[in-house]
């Protein structure tokens, strides 16, 4: 609302009720390290993920499918990579681009990531007790940031994505090319399971998930099951930011690992 709009000259840290402090911050610690690290790591991930998503190649090596390409739904998908058929034939770009909107939307609207990229990319503010350089502040009350409110809907989509990735991790126990039928395991299987566990931890520790399980209840005592779920999610929620980072790394690592296998740069160690 307009009431929330502030101008650096007259409000916010320069408001009449605030102490007159000329410096942008009085902090003497390395507060800039966190936003700087976030900026570097996120930028690196965006460059890598953009390249891989547009690549349209080297994302499937039996029995491993890259999380960037799952589910693979177009008729250009590599043979064997489409768990759910190939219902889309009109799409001529990389099949990853159709489905990445869901995990991407989920992360972009995530409460933790919002804090991280508002600080690192917009410096709004760069850290606690460090004034931001912008003259105006409207929060998330206007387009486009008001769209952050659809996070809960992305959460529903993210649960479906996590289920599909879990299915892929089960399929990762399948035989590699040339192996007999039955249960097998390679380093790729381990990496895919590590990734899917981290994806679940990230998805279930979500603030929206916490509200979905325990929000809008007047009496926890009358909803013991939801109370238990809420307690569980609340514990995970305390580490949501950590899971956000770990799961970001793990999807990139699994994709890169499959890329290395597909390009022949590395051979998957097989345990059995
Ligand atoms: Fe981070 Fe929902 S708050 S995924």
Boltz pocket constraint, residues with backbone or C-beta under 6 A from the ligand:
constraints:
  - pocket:
      binder: B
      contacts: [[A, 106], [A, 109], [A, 110], [A, 111], [A, 112], [A, 113], [A, 151], [A, 155], [A, 202], [A, 203], [A, 205], [A, 206], [A, 207], [A, 208], [A, 209], [A, 240]]
      max_distance: 6.0
